[in-house]
Amino acid sequence: AVARARRNVAYFRANYALSVLAVVAASLLWHPGTLFALLALCAAWFFLYFARPASSALRLFGMEFEDGTVLAALTGVTVIALLFTNVGWNVIGSVMIGAALVGAHATLRSTDDLFLTEQEAAGDGLVAAGMSAAGPILPTYVRIG
């Protein structure tokens, strides 16, 4: 079962990542309050920290805040939001459900009809699948007959 799961994870890793992401998205759509809280956190991080130039300090209400202060404030707000709302538990629970579904598929699916080239099997990560230093790896097929 472990060898089958390893082979299936190597072969279906992009599909598994999309499946877990779909479960998380469905969970967030099912709980719109959680979705809005998560979107507000993402927007705050983007506009207050990532989208502004690194050389300029944040100006709010006539006061300037340095990067370290902004980072500490956003981290504190994020921790408080995750602890006192259902955002954290909703995301963690949906990731666990997605991981259980992926684990069941990886363990139970037969690997008899899966074909990996050596280069594809040696790659690790989602981006490495189908890419090599020489360019894209084209699929190879073995014809039996």
Salt bridges, closest charged atoms under 4 A:
GLU64 OE2 - ARG59 NH2 3.29
ASP67 OD1 - ARG52 NH2 2.51
ASP113 OD1 - ARG109 NH1 3.27
